[in-house]
Amino acid sequence: MRRILIADDEHNIRHILDFSLHVEGFDVISAQDGEEALALAASEAPDLVIMDVMMPGCGGVEA
């Protein structure tokens, strides 16, 4: 199964993307910020990362 990592500081955005991608058969993991996304990317090796550019702390550009 293909794994997608979603990183966004907005809970609602993460929830909508998680639901939509899960319905299409993807395994979805999510992070609240860039630092958490980097850690999950290293440990989970997702096939695709969808990341918000502007997040508090470490955003998508920095990550």
TIDO-957710 format. One record per residue: residue number from 1; x negated, y negated, z negated of N, C-alpha, C, O in turn; residue in three letters; chain. Coordinates in nm, 4 decimals, padded with zeros to 6 digits. Atoms other than C-alpha are relative to their C-alpha. Layout:
N
   k      n_u      n_v      n_w     ca_u     ca_v     ca_w      c_u      c_v      c_w      o_u      o_v      o_w   r c
 NUM        X        Y        Z        X        Y        Z        X        Y        Z        X        Y        Z ALA A
...
//
This chain:
63
   k      n_u      n_v      n_w     ca_u     ca_v     ca_w      c_u      c_v      c_w      o_u      o_v      o_w   r c
   1 -00.0847  00.1183  00.0000  00.0000  00.0000  00.0000 -00.0888 -00.1242  00.0000 -00.1887 -00.1291 -00.0719 MET A
   2  00.0746  00.1260 -00.0074 -00.1285 -00.3478  00.0856  00.0251 -00.0830 -00.1253  00.1386 -00.0939 -00.1717 ARG A
   3 -00.0092  00.0787  00.1237 -00.2008 -00.5680 -00.2181 -00.0245 -00.1469  00.0314 -00.1210 -00.1817  00.0994 ARG A
   4  00.0112  00.1438 -00.0198 -00.1474 -00.9454 -00.2177 -00.0098 -00.0682 -00.1352  00.0672 -00.0398 -00.2269 ILE A
   5  00.0178  00.0818  00.1204 -00.2705 -01.1851 -00.4838  00.0589 -00.1378  00.0256  00.0222 -00.2047  00.1222 LEU A
   6 -00.0604  00.1332 -00.0070 -00.0602 -01.4982 -00.5373 -00.0544 -00.0812 -00.1165 -00.0513 -00.0357 -00.2309 ILE A
   7  00.0485  00.0895  00.1051 -00.2129 -01.7888 -00.7305  00.0706 -00.1341  00.0142  00.0527 -00.2046  00.1135 ALA A
   8 -00.0721  00.1273  00.0003  00.0093 -02.0843 -00.8157  00.0347 -00.0338 -00.1441  00.0683  00.0546 -00.2229 ASP A
   9 -00.0316  00.0416  00.1358  00.0673 -02.2880 -01.1300  00.1508 -00.0139 -00.0228  00.1945 -00.0285 -00.1369 ASP A
  10 -00.1459  00.0084  00.0115  00.4428 -02.3060 -01.0585  00.0594  00.1402 -00.0104  00.0489  00.2201  00.0826 GLU A
  11 -00.0604 -00.1315  00.0235  00.6244 -02.0058 -01.2055  00.1026  00.0349  00.1073  00.1050  00.1479  00.1559 HIS A
  12 -00.1057 -00.0273 -00.0974  00.9173 -02.0394 -00.9635 -00.0573  00.0395  00.1358 -00.0045  00.1292  00.2015 ASN A
  13  00.0643 -00.0331 -00.1275  00.6899 -02.0319 -00.6585 -00.0552  00.1422 -00.0050 -00.0350  00.2208  00.0876 ILE A
  14  00.0539 -00.1356  00.0158  00.5108 -01.7216 -00.7884  00.1116  00.1030  00.0035  00.0987  00.2077  00.0669 ARG A
  15 -00.1125 -00.0939  00.0083  00.8436 -01.5546 -00.8610  00.0632  00.0230  00.1377  00.0895  00.1373  00.1752 HIS A
  16 -00.0614 -00.0117 -00.1331  00.9924 -01.6260 -00.5158 -00.0906  00.0797  00.0941 -00.0446  00.1702  00.1637 ILE A
  17  00.0934 -00.0726 -00.0861  00.6791 -01.5082 -00.3339 -00.0131  00.1459 -00.0420 -00.0153  00.2353  00.0426 LEU A
  18  00.0107 -00.1366  00.0513  00.6468 -01.2019 -00.5564  00.1198  00.0824  00.0451  00.1032  00.1922  00.0982 ASP A
  19 -00.1218 -00.0713 -00.0375  01.0078 -01.0998 -00.4944  00.0046  00.0264  00.1502  00.0286  00.1389  00.1939 PHE A
  20 -00.0087 -00.0113 -00.1459  00.9979 -01.1674 -00.1198 -00.1006  00.1004  00.0557 -00.0667  00.1803  00.1429 SER A
  21  00.1027 -00.0916 -00.0494  00.6723 -00.9793 -00.0642  00.0222  00.1426 -00.0490 -00.0036  00.2387  00.0236 LEU A
  22 -00.0283 -00.1326  00.0546  00.7707 -00.6909 -00.2912  00.1102  00.0692  00.0810  00.1012  00.1887  00.1091 HIS A
  23 -00.1099 -00.0545 -00.0803  01.0940 -00.6422 -00.0930 -00.0528  00.0522  00.1346 -00.0001  00.1493  00.1888 VAL A
  24  00.0589 -00.0410 -00.1276  00.8791 -00.6134  00.2219 -00.0999  00.1145 -00.0159 -00.1603  00.1586  00.0819 GLU A
  25  00.0825 -00.1170  00.0225  00.6793 -00.3338  00.0596 -00.1426 -00.0262 -00.0443 -00.2246  00.0657 -00.0458 GLY A
  26  00.1357  00.0318  00.0453  00.3699 -00.5153 -00.0660 -00.0109  00.0155 -00.1512  00.0860 -00.0053 -00.2241 PHE A
  27  00.0345 -00.0009  00.1414  00.2057 -00.4623 -00.4042 -00.0504 -00.1413 -00.0309 -00.1472 -00.1869  00.0299 ASP A
  28  00.0317  00.1402  00.0262  00.1883 -00.8130 -00.5547 -00.0546 -00.0162 -00.1416  00.0014  00.0358 -00.2381 VAL A
  29  00.0533  00.0410  00.1295 -00.0301 -00.9437 -00.8355 -00.0040 -00.1523  00.0013 -00.0187 -00.2132  00.1073 ILE A
  30 -00.0046  00.1461  00.0010 -00.0167 -01.3035 -00.9514 -00.0847 -00.0588 -00.1109 -00.1105  00.0038 -00.2137 SER A
  31  00.0832  00.0744  00.0940 -00.2271 -01.5604 -01.1312  00.0564 -00.1404 -00.0151  00.1190 -00.1935  00.0766 ALA A
  32 -00.0502  00.1336  00.0298 -00.1434 -01.8944 -01.2934 -00.0964 -00.1104  00.0382 -00.0569 -00.2268  00.0454 GLN A
  33  00.0992  00.1014 -00.0365 -00.4654 -02.0720 -01.1941 -00.1148  00.0656  00.0749 -00.1204  00.1878  00.0886 ASP A
  34  00.1107 -00.0492 -00.0797 -00.7823 -02.0406 -00.9913 -00.0936  00.0921 -00.0750 -00.1433  00.1893 -00.0182 GLY A
  35  00.0900 -00.0842  00.0790 -00.9907 -01.8928 -01.2716  00.0568  00.1404 -00.0166 -00.0149  00.2394 -00.0015 GLU A
  36 -00.0650 -00.1307  00.0131 -00.7405 -01.6137 -01.3321  00.0005  00.0716  00.1355 -00.0197  00.1929  00.1418 GLU A
  37 -00.0002 -00.0579 -00.1342 -00.7169 -01.5590 -00.9545 -00.1367  00.0594  00.0346 -00.1443  00.1687  00.0906 ALA A
  38  00.1347 -00.0516 -00.0266 -01.0957 -01.5192 -00.9261 -00.0251  00.1303 -00.0754 -00.0821  00.2245 -00.0205 LEU A
  39  00.0182 -00.1214  00.0804 -01.0965 -01.2629 -01.2068  00.0808  00.1163  00.0589  00.0307  00.2283  00.0686 ALA A
  40 -00.0828 -00.1059 -00.0581 -00.8084 -01.0678 -01.0509 -00.0523  00.0434  00.1363 -00.0479  00.1618  00.1697 LEU A
  41  00.0557 -00.0349 -00.1311 -00.9652 -01.0837 -00.7052 -00.1202  00.0932 -00.0160 -00.1379  00.1867  00.0620 ALA A
  42  00.1179 -00.0835  00.0242 -01.2848 -00.9332 -00.8463  00.0386  00.1398 -00.0491 -00.0234  00.2389 -00.0104 ALA A
  43 -00.0359 -00.1295  00.0587 -01.1089 -00.6564 -01.0385  00.0993  00.0798  00.0837  00.0977  00.2029  00.0797 SER A
  44 -00.1063 -00.0690 -00.0740 -00.8174 -00.5746 -00.8054 -00.0254  00.0135  00.1497  00.0408  00.0937  00.2155 GLU A
  45  00.0343 -00.0028 -00.1435 -00.9705 -00.6342 -00.4568  00.1236 -00.0060  00.0899  00.1511  00.0886  00.1636 ALA A
  46 -00.1204  00.0104 -00.0834 -00.6515 -00.7622 -00.2893 -00.0359 -00.0092  00.1487 -00.1467 -00.0485  00.1852 PRO A
  47  00.0184  00.0097 -00.1450 -00.6099 -00.7442  00.0882  00.0190 -00.1433  00.0490 -00.0361 -00.1820  00.1520 ASP A
  48 -00.0294  00.1378 -00.0380 -00.4841 -01.1031  00.1017  00.0183 -00.0827 -00.1262  00.0719 -00.0337 -00.2256 LEU A
  49 -00.0206  00.0929  00.1112 -00.4897 -01.4046 -00.1322  00.0777 -00.1199  00.0527  00.0392 -00.1813  00.1523 VAL A
  50 -00.0777  00.1205 -00.0289 -00.2252 -01.6775 -00.1178 -00.0184 -00.0901 -00.1209  00.0261 -00.0578 -00.2311 ILE A
  51  00.0379  00.0838  00.1131 -00.3479 -01.9654 -00.3305  00.0398 -00.1455  00.0211  00.0161 -00.2031  00.1272 MET A
  52 -00.0334  00.1421  00.0014 -00.2140 -02.3110 -00.4133 -00.1306 -00.0797 -00.0023 -00.2239 -00.0452 -00.0747 ASP A
  53  00.1207  00.0823 -00.0063 -00.4708 -02.5778 -00.3308 -00.0153 -00.0846 -00.1252 -00.1260 -00.1001 -00.1768 VAL A
  54  00.0066  00.0905  00.1153 -00.3820 -02.8077 -00.6207  00.0603  00.0659 -00.1234  00.1822  00.0771 -00.1363 MET A
  55 -00.0406 -00.0559  00.1291 -00.3689 -02.6425 -00.9638 -00.0878 -00.0647 -00.1065 -00.2002 -00.1062 -00.0781 MET A
  56  00.0818  00.0546  00.1085 -00.4873 -02.7706 -01.3015 -00.1251  00.0847 -00.0222 -00.1218  00.2066 -00.0048 PRO A
  57  00.1244 -00.0737  00.0242 -00.8441 -02.6748 -01.3853 -00.0662  00.0351  00.1308 -00.1202 -00.0518  00.1993 GLY A
  58  00.0635 -00.0502 -00.1223 -00.9700 -02.4646 -01.0977  00.1076  00.0253  00.1050  00.1830  00.1222  00.0951 CYS A
  59 -00.0987 -00.0127 -00.1066 -00.7565 -02.5129 -00.7866 -00.0499  00.0915  00.1109 -00.1578  00.1501  00.1015 GLY A
  60  00.0322 -00.0884 -00.1107 -00.7586 -02.3219 -00.4607 -00.1287 -00.0375  00.0724 -00.2037  00.0508  00.1139 GLY A
  61  00.1213  00.0428 -00.0708 -01.0351 -02.5298 -00.3019 -00.1239  00.0389 -00.0803 -00.2197  00.0917 -00.0239 VAL A
  62  00.1158 -00.0350  00.0847 -01.2739 -02.4811 -00.5961 -00.0187  00.1523 -00.0076 -00.1311  00.2023 -00.0047 GLU A
  63  00.0089 -00.1467  00.0104 -01.1915 -02.1110 -00.6238 -00.0540  00.0577  00.1290 -00.0691  00.1793  00.1406 ALA A
//
